[in-house]
Structure formats: C-alpha cells, structure tokens
Amino acid sequence: MIAAISWIPKGVSKAEPVFAEPPSKDEIEEIISNTLTSVGDEDENEEDANKQNDEVAHALTVAGAIGKPSNGNSDDISDALKDLNMDNYDEEDDKGFELFSSGNGDLFYQSNELDPYINDKNEEYDSEDMEDMIINPTDSVVVCARTEDDVNFLEVWILEDANTRDMNLYIHHDIIIPEFPLCTAWLDCPLKGGEKGNFLAVGSMGPSIEIWDLDVIDEVEPCVVLGGKEKRKKGKNGKKKSAKYKEDSHTDSVLGLAWNKEYSNTLASASADKRVKIWDIVAGKCTITMDHHSDKVQAVAWNHRAQQILLSGSFDHTVALKDVRTPSHSGYTWSVSADVESLAWDPHTEHSFAVSLEDGTIQCFDVRTAMSNATSVQNATFTLHAHDKSVTSVSYNTAAPNLLATGSMDKTVKLWDLSNNQPSSVASKEPKAGAVFSISFSEDNPFLLAIGGSKGKLQVS
C-alpha cells in the first residue's frame, strides 16, 4: 500500500547519484543490536508456543532431515538421534555468529578493493547504468511511502517528458525504512551544509520522525531523527530496562507533517498522542508542544502566506488555528461533523481552507469569520457530500483557482469546481489504486495528479 505522496520541485535533485559510504563494523553491529532490541520488545512477554513436546514427532522430523526414511519405528528414531549426538548437544562449544571474519569466505567487505570476487574494483556501475541514474533538470520527481510484505520503503520515481505522449514513469531508487510510514513532508533545509538540500521527513507508526536524504543511494540510516525512544540499557540483574521516550518526543504514532517554507528549519507534526509539536530540525529538538486537542491529531498545515499560522485537525471533530508566536493563546476552533482525515489551505487566498472528513464530506471555512473558541458547524462556507466513504486526502490545484481534487476509501478520485462556494463535480475516476490514501497535484506540472492507495502502485494522471 501507498500511504503518502510528496512531489519534489524540479531541479533540486542532484543530477548524478551519490552513493552512501558503506557502514563501518561498529555501525553495522549497532544496527543489528537495535533491530534485535526491537524484536525483543515485541516478543519479551510471549511464551514459546511452538516448542515441541512430542519427542516421537520431533524424532521423525530429525530422521527425515538427515535423509533417512522413517516409518515411525523406534529403532530408526534411536539411530537418527545417535547420528546427531543429541545427548551431548548442550556441551558443544557455542562460538556464536562471527559477523566479520577473514578469508575468501567473507560475506561482507568494507570496499570493492578488498572483495576477491569483484574483477572491476573501481566502478560499481557501468556507463549505461550511470546514464539511467542521471536526473535531468526537466524531469519531475515524486516520492511515495510504501509498504509491501512487511517491508517499508520510500520509492523515488522519475517522470520524463511530462504532459506528452512519450511520458515515462519509472523508479530511480528506493530507501528501506524501519517503521510503517503514515505521512511525509519534503523539505530543503540544508542539513548537510550548502544553500539547500533535498530531504524527506517521514512520520510512522513509531513516535519518532526520520529525515532522509533523497540524493543519497543505498543509505541505511536517516540523517536526522526527531524524538523517539532512548536506547535500552541493562539493569543490575542483566535484563534490559524498558525503553524511555526522548525528551519532548511524541509518545504515539506520527499521523501528519508540515514543513514551513519560509522558516526552513521548522517542521510541524501531528500525533495520536493528541499533541501538535513544532521542531527545529537543524537543532534536532522540539521547540513548542501544544495540547489543544482532546483526541488523535490527524493533520497539520501551514498557511501559505502567513507562515506563523498553523491549522490542525483532530478526531475530536474540531479544526484549530494557532499562531505559533503565541502558542499559549487559545486560538480559533471550528467543529466538524466527523473525524478529520486531511486539510489544506487554498493556495489562491490566505483566508480559506478545506477539511475532509471520515463521513465522506468536505467542508470549507473562511477564517475571517472566526471567533475565538467558536465551535459552530454553521461557520462552514459550504458542506459537500463528496464520497460514499472516508475522504482521506484533498489537494488544491496551484494553477487553476477553485479546482480541488479529493480521494476516498471508496476507490474514487474526484475533481470539483468550488467557484462562488457552490461546488460542482468536474470529473470522477476510479484509478485502479484500490482504496485511495493520498493524492497530490504537482506544482511544476499543475495538471498532473499523483495517486496512491491500497494496491501499492503509484498512479500519475
């Protein structure tokens, strides 16, 4: 399934790929240790339900494994166990698993020069492969967060010759990530120096926010992690203590992200822990925590023109507007008819926004009519029953005023003309993406819409 989609502005991706340096021995062992710790967290309270209690059944399995036919005869079973010397099994030396050994049988080499099986030690890719990896300034780039067979990854797609009959869409590279992704936000904050960067923030089922460098291929770790859990340490009895959250971390899944274009080091996050947080991604710390919602916070969005103004939408059936310069102020609140799924500011005006709901409706609001702590549904400029099921995503078109796209769990994507606050249907399509989870208009090619859903196949139309 595809949970989230983000377009990358044209020209910001590096033309030629940068390959990550192979991790050191210590780094690999730390990754393995963290992975084993994660698995231990999941399994520490579970009993071994698959333990074999039937010795005869176990012996039959052993006999079959060593290639001897067995009909259940006890003599055959005894012979099989003698061959395996099972009586002395616990007395054998346990040397463990050697991750880094020496000799020509190694599975890992720090570089191609040390690998005896590689003849051409200076080039990982031939010229034809490298040509395929080049990203041209005219190429469009879109990233989707996808999960398949319990593997989570970011797919970087290239769209060549957009808006022509020769349009070609293909995967450039992917990045394996540890947690089930739920939301993404592109940002160009120069986290590695220089004027700008090309990064993607990822919110997931875990409490941390990971920021990945999209210009690096074969990267194994994010360049920045915001929040999350501390590494578990062993207590006096040798057992690992339960993991604690890092200071100012979210304590539940991160459901929504929004990057601030004007203040490029600023990222907003929404979480199932009912909180909205503002992060300084350069310093790697949370600067503001707001708890003005009483249920899970699903979405956040910065105003395009007044970049200190932040919207947040929640399962408590409210949308809130806050000025982060005065986070203690109660702000403004609108009540809606169901759980909030997504929200978006109208890019053609600074005072209107749309919110999509779990009951299949879209509501639009004008902030100029807001009153502090107002909670009346009547404040909506219009309410539209857009879909038969939850409206999971909305996207305004940046080139055509009043054009809004909506995607739904009913497997359809629709276009709406919102002129004069009297919405009318422009088009409806079932894109064969399954239940639709994310849609997004491209800013560089405004009439291209990226669609992702339960079938896990990116659609661009």
C-alpha positions as CSV (number, residue, x, y, z in Angstrom):
1,M,0.0,0.0,0.0
2,I,1.0,3.6,-0.5
3,A,0.3,5.8,2.5
4,A,1.7,9.1,1.4
5,I,3.0,11.0,-1.7
6,S,5.3,14.0,-2.0
7,W,6.3,15.8,-5.2
8,I,9.9,17.1,-5.3
9,P,10.4,20.5,-7.0
10,K,12.1,20.4,-10.4
11,G,15.8,21.0,-10.4
12,V,16.5,20.4,-6.7
13,S,17.6,16.7,-7.0
14,K,21.3,16.1,-7.8
15,A,21.8,15.2,-11.4
16,E,24.2,12.4,-10.6
17,P,23.6,10.0,-7.7
18,V,25.7,10.0,-4.6
19,F,26.3,6.6,-3.1
20,A,26.4,6.1,0.6
21,E,29.7,5.1,2.2
22,P,29.5,1.5,3.4
23,P,28.8,1.4,7.2
24,S,31.7,0.6,9.5
25,K,31.8,-2.6,11.5
26,D,30.6,-0.7,14.6
27,E,27.7,0.9,12.8
28,I,26.5,-2.4,11.4
29,E,26.7,-4.1,14.8
30,E,24.8,-1.2,16.3
31,I,22.1,-1.5,13.6
32,I,21.8,-5.2,14.3
33,S,21.7,-4.6,18.1
34,N,18.9,-2.1,17.7
35,T,17.0,-4.5,15.4
36,L,17.3,-7.3,17.9
37,T,16.3,-4.9,20.7
38,S,13.2,-4.0,18.7
39,V,12.3,-7.6,18.2
40,G,12.9,-8.3,21.9
41,D,10.4,-5.6,22.8
42,E,7.8,-7.3,20.8
43,D,8.5,-10.8,22.0
44,E,9.6,-10.5,25.6
45,N,6.2,-11.2,27.0
46,E,5.3,-14.0,24.7
47,E,5.8,-17.7,25.5
48,D,7.4,-20.1,23.1
49,A,4.1,-21.6,21.8
50,N,5.9,-23.6,19.1
51,K,8.0,-25.7,21.4
52,Q,8.0,-29.4,20.5
53,N,6.7,-31.5,23.4
54,D,6.2,-34.7,21.4
55,E,9.6,-36.5,21.3
56,V,8.4,-39.0,18.7
57,A,7.2,-36.4,16.3
58,H,10.5,-34.5,16.8
59,A,12.5,-37.6,16.1
60,L,10.5,-38.2,12.9
61,T,11.4,-34.7,11.7
62,V,15.1,-35.3,12.5
63,A,15.2,-38.6,10.7
64,G,13.7,-37.0,7.6
65,A,16.1,-34.1,7.8
66,I,19.2,-36.4,7.6
67,G,17.8,-38.2,4.6
68,K,16.7,-41.4,6.2
69,P,13.2,-42.8,5.6
70,S,11.2,-43.4,8.7
71,N,8.1,-45.3,9.3
72,G,7.8,-44.5,13.0
73,N,9.9,-47.4,14.2
74,S,11.6,-46.7,17.5
75,D,14.9,-48.3,16.3
76,D,15.0,-45.9,13.4
77,I,14.4,-43.0,15.7
78,S,17.2,-44.1,18.1
79,D,19.6,-44.4,15.2
80,A,18.8,-40.9,14.0
81,L,19.4,-39.4,17.4
82,K,22.7,-41.2,17.8
83,D,23.9,-39.9,14.5
84,L,23.2,-36.3,15.7
85,N,24.8,-37.0,19.1
86,M,21.8,-35.2,20.7
87,D,22.9,-36.3,24.2
88,N,25.9,-34.1,24.1
89,Y,24.2,-31.2,22.2
90,D,24.3,-28.8,25.2
91,E,28.0,-29.5,25.8
92,E,29.2,-28.3,22.4
93,D,31.2,-25.1,22.1
94,D,29.0,-22.2,21.3
95,K,31.2,-19.8,19.4
96,G,28.3,-17.6,18.3
97,F,28.0,-15.9,15.0
98,E,31.0,-14.1,13.6
99,L,29.8,-11.1,11.7
100,F,33.3,-10.0,10.4
101,S,35.6,-12.9,9.7
102,S,38.6,-13.1,7.5
103,G,39.5,-15.0,4.3
104,N,37.8,-15.5,1.0
105,G,34.6,-16.8,2.5
106,D,33.6,-13.4,3.9
107,L,30.1,-12.2,3.1
108,F,31.0,-8.5,3.8
109,Y,33.9,-6.4,2.6
110,Q,34.5,-2.8,3.5
111,S,35.2,-1.9,-0.2
112,N,35.3,-3.4,-3.6
113,E,39.1,-3.4,-3.4
114,L,39.0,-6.0,-0.6
115,D,36.5,-8.2,-2.3
116,P,38.3,-11.0,-4.2
117,Y,35.2,-11.8,-6.2
118,I,35.0,-8.4,-7.9
119,N,37.1,-8.0,-11.0
120,D,36.4,-4.4,-11.8
121,K,37.1,-2.9,-8.4
122,N,36.9,0.8,-9.4
123,E,33.4,1.1,-10.8
124,E,30.1,-0.1,-9.3
125,Y,28.0,0.8,-12.3
126,D,29.0,0.9,-16.0
127,S,28.4,3.9,-18.1
128,E,25.0,2.7,-19.3
129,D,23.8,2.2,-15.7
130,M,25.0,5.6,-14.7
131,E,23.2,7.2,-17.7
132,D,19.9,5.7,-16.4
133,M,20.6,7.1,-12.9
134,I,21.1,10.8,-14.1
135,I,18.2,13.1,-13.2
136,N,17.7,15.8,-15.8
137,P,16.5,19.3,-14.8
138,T,13.4,18.8,-16.8
139,D,12.5,15.5,-15.0
140,S,9.7,15.5,-12.4
141,V,10.4,13.6,-9.2
142,V,7.7,12.1,-6.9
143,V,8.3,10.1,-3.7
144,C,5.8,7.6,-2.3
145,A,5.9,5.9,1.1
146,R,5.0,2.3,0.5
147,T,4.7,-1.0,2.5
148,E,4.7,-4.4,0.9
149,D,5.0,-7.8,2.6
150,D,6.0,-6.1,5.9
151,V,8.8,-4.2,4.2
152,N,8.6,-0.4,4.4
153,F,10.4,1.9,2.0
154,L,10.4,5.2,0.2
155,E,10.3,4.9,-3.6
156,V,11.8,7.8,-5.7
157,W,10.1,7.9,-9.1
158,I,11.2,9.8,-12.2
159,L,8.7,11.2,-14.6
160,E,10.2,12.0,-18.0
161,D,8.5,14.0,-20.8
162,A,5.6,15.0,-18.6
163,N,2.4,16.2,-20.4
164,T,3.4,14.5,-23.7
165,R,2.5,11.2,-25.3
166,D,6.0,9.9,-24.5
167,M,5.6,10.4,-20.8
168,N,7.7,7.7,-18.9
169,L,7.4,6.9,-15.2
170,Y,10.0,4.7,-13.5
171,I,11.6,4.0,-10.1
172,H,15.0,5.7,-9.7
173,H,15.9,4.2,-6.4
174,D,14.3,3.2,-3.1
175,I,15.2,3.6,0.6
176,I,14.3,0.9,3.1
177,I,12.9,2.4,6.3
178,P,12.3,0.7,9.7
179,E,8.7,1.7,10.6
180,F,5.4,1.5,8.8
181,P,5.1,5.0,7.1
182,L,2.0,7.2,7.6
183,C,2.9,10.6,6.3
184,T,5.7,12.5,4.5
185,A,6.8,16.1,4.0
186,W,9.5,17.3,1.6
187,L,12.0,20.0,2.8
188,D,15.0,21.8,1.5
189,C,16.6,22.8,4.8
190,P,20.4,22.5,4.3
191,L,21.0,19.8,7.0
192,K,24.4,18.9,5.4
193,G,25.6,22.4,4.6
194,G,25.3,24.4,1.4
195,E,22.4,26.6,0.4
196,K,19.7,24.0,0.2
197,G,19.1,20.2,0.5
198,N,16.7,17.6,-0.8
199,F,15.2,15.7,2.2
200,L,12.0,13.9,3.1
201,A,10.6,13.8,6.7
202,V,8.7,10.6,7.4
203,G,6.1,10.1,10.2
204,S,5.3,6.5,11.1
205,M,3.6,4.1,13.5
206,G,6.5,4.8,15.8
207,P,6.9,8.0,17.9
208,S,10.0,9.3,16.0
209,I,10.2,11.4,12.8
210,E,13.0,10.4,10.5
211,I,14.5,12.7,7.9
212,W,16.2,11.0,4.9
213,D,18.5,12.5,2.2
214,L,16.9,11.8,-1.2
215,D,20.1,12.4,-3.0
216,V,21.9,9.5,-1.4
217,I,21.5,6.0,-2.8
218,D,21.9,2.9,-0.6
219,E,21.6,4.9,2.6
220,V,20.9,2.8,5.7
221,E,20.2,5.4,8.3
222,P,18.3,8.8,8.4
223,C,20.4,11.9,8.7
224,V,18.2,13.3,11.4
225,V,15.8,11.6,13.9
226,L,13.4,13.8,15.9
227,G,12.1,12.2,19.1
228,G,11.7,8.5,19.6
229,K,12.9,6.2,22.3
230,E,16.2,6.1,24.1
231,K,18.4,3.0,23.7
232,R,17.6,0.4,26.3
233,K,20.3,-0.2,28.9
234,K,20.9,-3.3,31.0
235,G,20.0,-3.2,34.7
236,K,21.9,-4.7,37.6
237,N,20.2,-8.1,37.0
238,G,21.4,-8.1,33.4
239,K,18.0,-7.6,31.9
240,K,17.3,-4.6,29.7
241,K,15.2,-1.8,31.1
242,S,12.1,-0.7,29.4
243,A,12.8,2.0,26.8
244,K,12.0,5.6,27.7
245,Y,11.0,8.3,25.3
246,K,13.5,11.0,24.4
247,E,12.8,14.5,25.9
248,D,9.9,16.2,24.2
249,S,9.2,13.2,21.9
250,H,5.8,12.2,20.7
251,T,4.6,9.1,22.6
252,D,2.5,7.6,19.8
253,S,2.3,7.4,16.0
254,V,3.0,10.5,14.0
255,L,0.0,11.0,11.7
256,G,0.7,14.3,10.0
257,L,3.7,16.5,9.0
258,A,4.0,20.0,7.5
259,W,7.2,21.8,6.6
260,N,7.4,25.6,6.8
261,K,8.7,27.0,3.5
262,E,9.5,30.5,4.9
263,Y,11.3,29.2,8.1
264,S,13.0,26.3,6.5
265,N,14.3,24.8,9.8
266,T,10.7,24.4,11.1
267,L,8.6,21.3,10.9
268,A,5.1,20.7,12.4
269,S,3.9,17.3,13.5
270,A,0.6,15.8,14.5
271,S,0.3,12.7,16.6
272,A,-2.0,10.1,18.0
273,D,-0.8,11.2,21.4
274,K,-3.2,14.2,21.0
275,R,-0.3,16.7,20.6
276,V,1.0,19.1,18.0
277,K,4.7,19.8,18.1
278,I,6.9,22.3,16.3
279,W,10.5,21.1,15.7
280,D,13.8,22.9,14.9
281,I,15.2,20.3,12.6
282,V,18.7,21.8,12.5
283,A,19.0,21.7,16.2
284,G,17.1,18.4,16.3
285,K,14.8,19.4,19.1
286,C,11.2,20.3,19.8
287,T,10.6,24.0,20.4
288,I,6.8,24.1,21.0
289,T,4.3,21.5,22.3
290,M,0.6,22.2,22.0
291,D,-2.2,20.0,23.5
292,H,-5.3,21.9,22.5
293,H,-7.0,18.7,21.1
294,S,-8.7,16.0,23.1
295,D,-8.2,13.1,20.6
296,K,-5.7,12.0,18.0
297,V,-4.4,14.8,15.7
298,Q,-4.5,13.6,12.1
299,A,-3.3,16.6,10.1
300,V,-1.4,19.9,10.2
301,A,-0.9,22.6,7.6
302,W,0.9,26.0,7.5
303,N,-0.8,29.0,5.9
304,H,0.9,29.7,2.5
305,R,1.1,33.5,3.1
306,A,1.1,33.9,6.9
307,Q,3.7,31.3,7.7
308,Q,3.3,31.6,11.5
309,I,-0.3,30.4,11.3
310,L,-0.9,26.6,11.7
311,L,-4.0,24.5,11.2
312,S,-4.6,21.2,12.9
313,G,-7.4,18.7,12.5
314,S,-8.4,16.0,15.0
315,F,-10.5,13.0,15.7
316,D,-12.2,15.2,18.4
317,H,-14.2,16.7,15.5
318,T,-12.5,20.0,15.5
319,V,-10.1,22.1,13.4
320,A,-8.0,24.5,15.3
321,L,-6.0,27.6,14.1
322,K,-3.0,28.7,16.2
323,D,-0.4,31.4,15.8
324,V,2.8,29.7,16.9
325,R,4.3,33.0,18.0
326,T,1.8,32.9,20.9
327,P,1.1,29.1,21.4
328,S,-0.5,29.6,24.8
329,H,-3.3,31.6,23.2
330,S,-6.5,29.5,22.7
331,G,-6.6,30.3,19.0
332,Y,-9.7,29.6,16.9
333,T,-11.7,26.4,16.7
334,W,-14.3,25.1,14.3
335,S,-16.4,22.0,14.9
336,V,-17.0,19.5,12.1
337,S,-19.3,16.5,11.7
338,A,-16.8,13.7,11.9
339,D,-13.2,12.7,12.4
340,V,-10.8,14.9,10.4
341,E,-8.8,13.0,7.7
342,S,-7.0,15.8,5.9
343,L,-6.9,19.5,5.5
344,A,-5.4,22.1,3.1
345,W,-5.2,25.8,2.7
346,D,-6.4,27.3,-0.6
347,P,-3.2,28.5,-2.3
348,H,-5.0,31.3,-4.1
349,T,-6.2,33.1,-0.9
350,E,-4.8,33.3,2.6
351,H,-8.1,33.0,4.4
352,S,-9.8,29.8,3.1
353,F,-9.2,26.2,3.8
354,A,-10.8,22.8,3.1
355,V,-11.1,19.9,5.5
356,S,-12.1,16.3,4.6
357,L,-13.9,14.0,7.0
358,E,-14.4,10.4,7.8
359,D,-18.1,10.5,6.9
360,G,-17.3,11.4,3.2
361,T,-17.9,15.1,3.4
362,I,-15.8,18.2,2.6
363,Q,-16.2,21.4,4.5
364,C,-14.7,24.8,3.6
365,F,-14.1,27.6,6.1
366,D,-13.2,31.3,5.9
367,V,-11.0,32.3,8.8
368,R,-12.2,36.0,8.6
369,T,-15.5,34.9,10.2
370,A,-13.8,33.1,13.0
371,M,-14.3,34.0,16.7
372,S,-12.1,32.8,19.5
373,N,-13.4,29.4,20.7
374,A,-16.2,29.4,18.2
375,T,-17.4,25.8,17.6
376,S,-20.4,26.1,15.4
377,V,-20.8,23.9,12.3
378,Q,-22.7,26.9,10.7
379,N,-19.3,28.6,10.2
380,A,-18.7,26.5,7.1
381,T,-18.9,28.4,3.8
382,F,-20.2,25.1,2.3
383,T,-20.5,21.4,3.1
384,L,-20.2,18.9,0.3
385,H,-21.1,15.2,0.4
386,A,-18.2,14.2,-1.9
387,H,-17.8,10.5,-1.4
388,D,-19.6,7.4,-0.1
389,K,-16.7,6.6,2.3
390,S,-14.0,8.5,4.2
391,V,-12.3,11.3,2.2
392,T,-8.7,10.5,3.0
393,S,-6.9,13.3,1.0
394,V,-7.5,16.6,-0.7
395,S,-5.3,18.7,-3.0
396,Y,-5.8,22.2,-4.4
397,N,-4.6,22.9,-7.9
398,T,-2.0,25.7,-7.8
399,A,-2.7,26.9,-11.4
400,A,-6.5,26.8,-11.6
401,P,-8.3,28.7,-8.8
402,N,-11.2,26.8,-7.2
403,L,-10.1,23.4,-8.5
404,L,-10.0,20.8,-5.8
405,A,-9.2,17.1,-6.0
406,T,-10.5,14.6,-3.5
407,G,-9.5,10.9,-2.9
408,S,-11.5,8.4,-0.9
409,M,-11.7,4.9,0.6
410,D,-14.5,4.3,-2.0
411,K,-11.7,3.9,-4.5
412,T,-12.5,7.0,-6.5
413,V,-10.8,10.3,-7.2
414,K,-12.9,13.4,-8.0
415,L,-12.4,16.9,-9.2
416,W,-14.5,19.8,-8.0
417,D,-15.1,23.4,-9.1
418,L,-15.6,25.4,-5.9
419,S,-16.5,28.7,-7.6
420,N,-18.8,31.0,-5.6
421,N,-18.7,28.5,-2.8
422,Q,-21.1,26.3,-4.8
423,P,-19.1,23.2,-5.5
424,S,-19.9,21.2,-8.7
425,S,-18.4,18.0,-10.0
426,V,-15.9,18.3,-12.8
427,A,-14.8,14.7,-13.1
428,S,-14.8,11.3,-11.3
429,K,-12.4,8.5,-11.8
430,E,-11.6,5.1,-10.3
431,P,-7.8,4.9,-10.9
432,K,-7.3,1.2,-10.0
433,A,-5.3,2.2,-7.0
434,G,-7.6,0.5,-4.6
435,A,-8.8,2.5,-1.6
436,V,-7.2,5.9,-2.1
437,F,-5.0,7.1,0.8
438,S,-3.0,10.0,-0.8
439,I,-3.4,12.4,-3.7
440,S,-1.3,15.4,-4.7
441,F,-1.2,17.9,-7.6
442,S,2.3,18.7,-8.9
443,E,3.3,22.4,-8.6
444,D,5.6,22.1,-11.6
445,N,3.1,20.4,-13.8
446,P,-0.2,21.6,-12.2
447,F,-2.5,19.3,-14.1
448,L,-0.7,16.1,-13.1
449,L,-2.2,14.3,-10.1
450,A,-0.3,11.6,-8.2
451,I,-2.4,8.9,-6.6
452,G,-1.5,6.2,-4.1
453,G,-3.7,3.6,-2.4
454,S,-4.1,0.1,-1.0
455,K,-2.9,-1.7,-4.2
456,G,0.6,-0.1,-3.7
457,K,1.0,1.1,-7.3
458,L,1.7,4.8,-8.0
459,Q,-0.6,6.4,-10.5
460,V,0.0,9.7,-12.3
461,S,-2.7,11.1,-14.5
